[in-house]
Amino acid sequence: MAIKLTYIMLKTIEIARGIECVGCSGFTLNGGQPIKAVGNLYFIKEKETIITKKYEQPVDANFALPQSIHDLELDEESTPEYLLPAV
């Protein structure tokens, strides 16, 4: 829910103030490791598709910011990919 609200807020600022907002994939910031979803489900990226996969043991995926924003692979289409329904 927080991602959806943040997206709506940023999109509103983009439209109202004319400030371009771009994003990057979370997988860019954690070396492509699985990202916690809910319960023991994790988001994983297979080629260009993001799916959920169940892991019995917790996955330790550390996120890190790059030294420079120029090192980020930006996504011009900054629409979130909603894979799980709202709870």
GIZI-V769904 format. One record per helix or strand of 2 or more residues. SS is the DSSP state (A for helix, B for strand). FROM is the first residue (numbers start at 0). LEN is the number of residues. If there is no record, write none. Layout:
ss/from/len
SS/FROM/LEN
SS/FROM/LEN
This chain:
ss/from/len
A/1/16
A/25/4
B/34/2
B/40/6
B/48/6
A/68/3
